[in-house]
Amino acid sequence: MTTTERSSLTARIAQYPADRYPAQHATSQFHLGSLLLQSGDTAPALTALTVAREVFGRIGMRVEHAKSAVMLGVALRAAGRPADAQQTLSTAVTELAALDQPAEQAAAAYDLALVCQDLGRLPEAYDAWSAARELFAGAGYPGQAAAAARDHGACLLTAGEPETAAPLLEQAVRLAEAAGDLPGVGAAANVLGLVRLACGDAASAVDALRAAVGAFPRTARPAEHAMTKANLALAYAEAGLAARARLAAAQTLAVPQADPAVRAQAQGIWDAMPGSLVEDLQSVLDDSPQEHWVGALREEVVRACELAPGQLDEVVRGVLDGVLRRPGDAYDVAESLLHVVVELPPREYTRVVTAVVAATAGRPAPETARLHAVFGSAMARFAMPQWQRLAVALNEAAGHAGQPQEWR
């Protein structure tokens, strides 16, 4: 809340005293309280919302009175008064039902569920979440219905009832998809993955958590990406997929924004499963269909771009070693790597191109010639501007390194 917004609403409240302009006064108090609550100013928010509710009730504005009760309940919860919040929100749910306000009733029921969870009254929380989910869905708000289903399922998981939680989380994913809410899909799929792990179904957990990682792009939501990647590493480990588990753990640790608890989880998996990431990447490529190679290479190249130049060179050299030992599909692996390169921002693009040149140099002459031929053919599969840009960048990097400019 800005100082200007607060000053404007405070001035409006003074301009419209409650005894002469009750509706305008209560409305301004409601807006002030809502904004204060969003800013974390709980005590003054409680005061403003209490006044708004009282004045709306006194002048018979029943819908506004009930909406004020919802916000007041949220403020009471934020103030650490869950019992008062439960009473206020329960009243709001009843009032909004009588007023035929399903969307507002759903919001009140959702907040009531959170308060009941705080109080340890789980059956009441489950009933409130179920009501909120059905009301939101019926009112045409699938995203909010998904959130109610997700939180209901997460609470059941925490309470040790993963089998009961699973269908709710599956519904939450479907609802979030219907709403076009990608972060909601990621949040629901993440909990669904944990539920499936708790049910002993590691393979299905992997599927859910891969969807969760995809819904949280590293560039847009790095902390959530790291969280879901760490959970995916756990699922891979439980499924006996050691190479994938190590790669996912290492990629989690490469995200600077990862939460300390997430980092600790990934580090624990890494420490318990020592191995070679270069060999792991080749193993994943061997075990994956070709259409998944770009994704696997992208994740590892992005991780390597966070490392020192020598470590990046090691990762790229491992990929090129794989190209040489795959005579049947060497061109496809090279093309997949170049697809990753052309997606990178300029700095990372240049670093990886330089690493490709460095990883090609110093090999026996037949290997170097083979790599030039393979990458030359792979570049030819791209549109002319991308092909030319790649060739120019590779030759410039070769020139800087004192290598022959034989990339074409």
C-alpha positions in Angstrom: 0.0 0.0 0.0 1.5 3.3 -1.0 1.5 6.4 1.2 -0.6 8.2 -1.4 -3.3 5.5 -1.3 -3.4 5.5 2.5 -3.6 9.3 2.6 -6.4 9.4 0.0 -8.5 6.8 1.8 -7.9 8.4 5.2 -9.0 11.8 3.8 -12.1 10.2 2.3 -13.0 8.6 5.6 -12.7 12.1 7.3 -14.7 13.6 4.4 -17.5 11.2 4.9 -18.2 10.7 8.6 -20.2 7.6 9.6 -23.1 9.5 11.1 -23.9 11.5 7.9 -22.5 9.3 5.0 -22.5 5.8 6.5 -22.3 3.9 3.1 -19.4 6.0 1.8 -17.6 5.8 5.2 -17.9 2.0 5.5 -16.8 1.5 1.9 -13.7 3.6 2.4 -12.9 1.8 5.7 -13.3 -1.6 3.9 -10.9 -0.6 1.1 -8.4 0.9 3.6 -8.6 -2.3 5.8 -8.1 -4.6 2.7 -5.1 -2.6 1.5 -3.6 -2.5 5.0 -4.0 -6.2 5.3 -2.3 -6.8 2.0 0.6 -4.7 3.2 0.9 -6.6 6.5 -0.4 -3.8 8.7 -2.7 -6.2 10.6 -3.6 -4.1 13.6 -4.9 -1.0 11.7 -6.5 -3.3 9.2 -8.5 -5.0 12.0 -9.7 -1.6 13.2 -10.8 -0.4 9.7 -12.5 -3.7 8.8 -14.3 -3.9 12.2 -15.7 -0.4 11.6 -16.7 -1.3 8.0 -18.6 -4.4 9.1 -20.4 -2.6 11.9 -21.5 0.3 9.8 -22.6 -1.9 6.9 -24.6 -4.0 9.3 -26.2 -1.0 10.9 -27.5 0.4 7.6 -28.7 -2.9 6.3 -26.2 -3.4 3.5 -26.2 -7.2 4.0 -23.9 -8.3 1.2 -21.2 -5.7 2.0 -21.6 -6.7 5.7 -20.9 -10.3 4.9 -18.0 -9.4 2.6 -16.5 -7.3 5.4 -16.8 -10.3 7.7 -14.7 -12.4 5.3 -11.9 -9.8 5.2 -12.1 -9.4 9.0 -11.8 -13.1 9.4 -8.6 -13.1 7.3 -7.3 -10.2 9.4 -8.1 -12.0 12.6 -6.2 -15.1 11.4 -3.2 -12.9 10.4 -3.3 -11.4 13.9 -3.0 -14.8 15.5 -6.6 -15.0 16.7 -7.8 -18.2 15.0 -10.8 -18.9 17.3 -12.2 -15.4 16.6 -11.4 -15.9 12.9 -13.3 -19.1 12.8 -16.4 -17.6 14.4 -16.4 -14.6 12.1 -15.8 -16.7 8.9 -18.5 -19.2 9.9 -21.0 -16.4 10.2 -19.9 -15.0 6.9 -20.4 -18.4 5.1 -23.9 -18.6 6.5 -24.8 -15.0 5.6 -23.4 -15.3 2.0 -25.3 -18.6 1.5 -28.5 -16.9 2.5 -27.8 -14.0 0.2 -27.1 -16.4 -2.8 -23.5 -15.2 -3.3 -21.8 -18.5 -4.2 -18.4 -17.1 -5.2 -18.1 -15.0 -2.1 -19.4 -17.9 0.0 -16.7 -20.1 -1.6 -14.0 -17.6 -0.6 -15.2 -17.5 2.9 -15.3 -21.3 3.1 -11.8 -21.5 1.8 -10.5 -19.1 4.4 -12.5 -20.9 7.1 -10.8 -24.2 6.1 -7.4 -22.6 6.6 -8.4 -21.4 10.1 -9.8 -24.8 11.0 -6.5 -26.4 9.9 -4.6 -23.9 12.1 -6.8 -25.0 15.0 -6.3 -28.7 14.3 -10.0 -29.2 13.5 -9.3 -31.2 10.4 -12.8 -32.7 9.7 -14.2 -29.2 9.7 -11.4 -28.0 7.5 -12.1 -30.8 5.0 -15.8 -30.0 4.9 -15.0 -26.3 4.3 -12.5 -27.1 1.5 -15.0 -29.4 -0.1 -17.7 -26.7 0.0 -15.3 -24.1 -1.4 -14.2 -26.4 -4.2 -17.8 -27.2 -5.3 -18.9 -23.6 -5.0 -15.9 -22.2 -6.9 -16.4 -24.8 -9.7 -20.1 -24.1 -9.9 -19.6 -20.4 -10.1 -17.1 -20.8 -13.0 -13.8 -20.3 -11.1 -11.8 -23.4 -11.8 -8.5 -21.9 -10.7 -9.8 -21.2 -7.2 -11.5 -24.6 -7.1 -8.1 -26.1 -7.9 -6.5 -24.3 -5.0 -9.2 -25.6 -2.6 -8.7 -29.1 -3.9 -4.9 -28.8 -3.7 -4.9 -27.4 -0.1 -7.4 -30.1 1.0 -5.2 -32.8 -0.5 -2.0 -31.3 1.0 -3.6 -31.3 4.4 -4.6 -34.9 4.0 -1.1 -35.8 3.1 0.3 -34.1 6.1 -2.3 -36.0 8.2 -1.0 -39.3 6.9 -3.9 -40.0 4.5 -2.2 -40.0 1.0 -4.6 -42.5 -0.5 -7.5 -40.1 0.2 -5.5 -37.1 -1.0 -4.6 -38.6 -4.4 -8.0 -38.1 -6.2 -8.3 -34.5 -4.8 -4.8 -33.7 -6.2 -5.6 -35.2 -9.6 -8.7 -33.1 -9.7 -6.7 -30.0 -8.7 -4.4 -30.6 -11.6 -7.3 -30.9 -14.0 -9.0 -27.8 -12.7 -5.8 -25.7 -12.9 -5.3 -26.9 -16.4 -8.9 -25.9 -17.3 -8.2 -22.5 -15.8 -5.0 -22.0 -17.8 -3.2 -21.5 -14.5 0.3 -22.9 -15.1 1.6 -22.1 -11.6 -1.5 -23.7 -10.2 -0.8 -26.8 -12.3 2.7 -26.9 -11.0 1.7 -26.5 -7.3 -1.0 -29.2 -7.6 1.3 -31.6 -9.6 4.1 -31.1 -7.0 1.8 -32.2 -4.1 0.4 -35.0 -6.3 3.9 -36.3 -6.8 4.6 -36.3 -3.0 1.3 -38.1 -2.5 2.2 -40.8 -5.0 5.5 -41.2 -3.3 3.8 -41.6 0.0 1.6 -44.2 -1.6 4.7 -46.1 -2.8 4.1 -45.4 -6.5 7.5 -43.8 -7.5 6.9 -44.2 -11.2 3.7 -42.2 -11.1 5.3 -39.7 -8.8 8.0 -39.1 -11.4 5.3 -38.3 -14.0 3.6 -35.8 -11.7 6.8 -34.1 -10.6 8.1 -33.8 -14.2 4.9 -32.0 -15.0 5.4 -29.8 -11.9 9.0 -28.9 -13.0 7.7 -28.0 -16.5 5.1 -25.7 -15.0 7.7 -23.7 -13.1 10.3 -22.4 -15.7 13.7 -21.8 -14.1 13.9 -18.3 -15.6 10.5 -17.2 -14.4 10.0 -19.1 -11.1 13.5 -20.3 -10.0 12.6 -21.0 -6.3 9.6 -23.2 -7.3 11.6 -24.8 -10.1 14.2 -25.8 -7.6 11.7 -27.1 -5.1 10.0 -29.3 -7.7 13.3 -30.4 -9.2 14.5 -31.5 -5.7 11.3 -33.5 -5.2 11.8 -35.0 -8.7 15.3 -36.1 -7.7 13.8 -37.8 -4.7 11.2 -39.6 -6.9 13.9 -40.7 -9.3 15.9 -42.1 -6.4 12.9 -44.0 -5.1 12.3 -45.4 -8.6 15.8 -46.6 -8.8 16.8 -44.2 -11.6 20.2 -43.2 -10.1 21.5 -41.2 -13.1 18.4 -39.1 -13.3 18.4 -38.6 -9.6 21.9 -37.3 -9.5 21.3 -35.0 -12.5 18.2 -33.5 -10.9 19.9 -33.0 -7.6 22.9 -31.3 -9.2 20.5 -29.1 -11.2 18.7 -28.1 -8.1 21.9 -27.1 -6.4 22.8 -24.9 -9.3 19.7 -22.7 -8.8 20.9 -19.7 -6.6 17.4 -18.9 -5.5 16.7 -22.4 -4.1 15.4 -22.4 -0.5 17.9 -23.7 2.1 15.6 -26.7 2.9 15.3 -27.5 -0.8 19.1 -27.3 -1.2 19.6 -29.5 1.8 17.3 -32.2 0.3 19.1 -32.1 -3.0 22.5 -32.2 -1.3 21.4 -35.3 0.7 20.4 -37.1 -2.4 23.7 -36.1 -4.1 25.8 -37.3 -1.1 24.0 -40.6 -0.9 24.4 -41.4 -4.6 27.9 -40.5 -5.8 28.6 -40.8 -9.5 29.7 -39.1 -12.7 27.3 -36.5 -14.2 29.0 -36.8 -17.6 28.2 -40.5 -17.6 24.8 -39.9 -16.1 23.8 -37.6 -19.0 24.9 -40.1 -21.6 22.9 -42.8 -19.7 19.8 -40.6 -19.8 20.2 -39.9 -23.5 20.6 -43.7 -24.1 17.4 -44.4 -22.2 15.3 -41.6 -23.6 13.4 -41.2 -26.9 15.0 -38.7 -29.3 12.2 -36.1 -28.7 13.4 -35.9 -25.1 17.0 -35.2 -25.9 16.7 -31.4 -26.2 15.0 -31.2 -22.8 17.7 -33.4 -21.1 20.5 -31.5 -22.7 18.9 -28.1 -22.0 18.7 -28.8 -18.2 22.3 -29.9 -18.0 23.7 -27.1 -20.2 21.8 -24.5 -18.2 23.2 -26.0 -15.0 26.7 -26.0 -16.5 26.4 -22.3 -17.5 26.3 -21.5 -13.8 29.7 -23.2 -13.3 33.3 -22.1 -13.9 34.5 -22.2 -17.6 36.5 -25.4 -17.0 33.6 -27.2 -15.6 31.4 -26.1 -18.5 34.0 -27.4 -20.8 33.9 -30.8 -19.0 30.1 -31.0 -19.5 30.3 -30.1 -23.2 33.2 -32.5 -23.8 31.1 -35.3 -22.3 28.4 -34.5 -24.8 30.8 -34.5 -27.7 32.3 -37.8 -26.4 28.8 -39.1 -26.7 28.4 -37.8 -30.2 31.5 -39.8 -31.2 30.4 -43.0 -29.7 26.9 -42.9 -31.3 27.6 -43.4 -35.0 24.0 -44.1 -35.8 22.4 -41.0 -34.4 25.4 -38.7 -33.9 23.8 -36.0 -36.1 20.7 -36.0 -34.0 22.6 -35.6 -30.7 24.5 -32.7 -32.3 21.3 -31.1 -33.6 19.7 -31.4 -30.1 22.7 -29.7 -28.5 22.6 -26.9 -31.1 18.8 -26.5 -30.4 19.8 -25.7 -26.8 22.5 -23.3 -27.9 20.3 -21.2 -30.1 17.8 -20.8 -27.3 20.4 -19.3 -24.9 20.8 -15.6 -24.0 23.9 -14.0 -25.7 26.3 -14.5 -22.8 25.5 -18.1 -22.3 25.4 -18.7 -26.1 28.9 -17.5 -26.4 30.1 -19.5 -23.5 28.7 -22.8 -24.8 29.9 -22.1 -28.4 33.4 -21.5 -26.9 33.1 -24.7 -24.9 32.2 -26.7 -28.1 35.3 -25.4 -29.8 37.5 -26.1 -26.8 36.1 -29.6 -26.5 36.7 -30.3 -30.2 40.4 -29.2 -30.1 43.2 -31.4 -28.9 41.6 -34.7 -29.9 43.1 -37.1 -32.4 42.7 -35.8 -35.9 40.1 -38.3 -37.0 37.9 -37.4 -34.0 38.2 -33.7 -34.7 37.4 -34.1 -38.3 34.4 -36.3 -37.4 33.0 -33.6 -35.0 33.4 -30.9 -37.6 31.5 -33.0 -40.2 28.8 -34.0 -37.7 28.2 -30.5 -36.5 28.4 -29.1 -40.0 25.6 -31.4 -41.1 23.6 -30.7 -37.9 23.8 -26.9 -38.5 22.5 -27.4 -42.0 19.3 -28.6 -40.5 18.5 -25.2 -39.1 17.1 -22.2 -40.9 19.7 -20.2 -42.8 20.0 -17.3 -40.3 20.5 -19.7 -37.4 22.9 -21.8 -39.4 25.0 -18.8 -40.4 25.0 -17.4 -36.9 26.2 -20.7 -35.5 28.9 -21.0 -38.1 30.2 -17.5 -37.5 30.2 -17.9 -33.8 32.0 -21.2 -33.8 34.7 -19.9 -36.3 35.1 -16.7 -34.2 35.6 -18.8 -31.1 38.1 -21.0 -33.0 40.0 -18.0 -34.2 40.3 -16.6 -30.6 41.6 -19.9 -29.4 44.1 -20.1 -32.2 42.3 -23.0 -33.9 41.5 -23.6 -37.6 38.2 -22.0 -38.6 36.7 -25.1 -40.1 33.1 -24.9 -38.9 30.7 -24.6 -41.8 
